[in-house]
């Protein structure tokens, strides 16, 4: 499908929990929920979320012993991101990106996305790319990379090691969306979202027809040094349950209720997106003194059950 079509299916993250969901490892205050209820990362209609109290003993996950590596990017070759694995999504630049986001997403450009010294670096900058035909008046540049048209997956253990950008107004995300393109019916899985205005929390959200945007289901967890140190952001997706974790500690699980595709569209492929948004409904006011900032990714690894 054309890139602008896929750009139109990027939604919001938030957290509303029901009996189908197992909650966060930390109690979430009313204030936290209010702040995180603004938006999310998938179909571009970012919305709020509601969560329950945390379990006292958080669940721990790791790659199952009967899973093997089926796809990865170790970012071992300096230069542009591997075009056989990643597409630069730019389709909403002229119209402006959803959720009142303020960035222009560049095509292949080392200033915004490059591999160097074993790391993928997605950089956001304070600049106006007015020389570009699709420039929509934005005063920040960044990059949005997707495996769209390259690779997608149904089920698996996903492990992404990353260090997030510091500073108010930043909104990095690692997430997946249904390859069919019909959001929210195709589903969305937000492995990690983070905002610079709340640097001590990361959150994960699931979006479906039964609950999307402000009615998405998810939870957050405390990570004090997310923009200063590398952490592993993980998701274990099976036919029965999807669990989200940081460094192996689960903060949210979504169970298949067995009621059909409205609440569980997750028996079909999804592709992955890595991006750094600026400002917008969730990113909030931007501190221009922070730029340039970058999200650094050490690796992306996907494991699936060995046949």
PyMOL commands that set and color helices and strands:
alter all, ss='L'
color gray80, all
select helices_A, chain A and resi 3-7+30-36+196-198+213-215+280-283+288-290
alter helices_A, ss='H'
color red, helices_A
select strands_A, chain A and resi 21-22+49-50+67-73+87-88+103-105+113-116+119-126+140-142+144-146+156-163+170-178+188-193+201-207+216-222+231-237+241-246+249-255+270-278+293-305
alter strands_A, ss='S'
color yellow, strands_A
deselect
rebuild
show_as cartoon
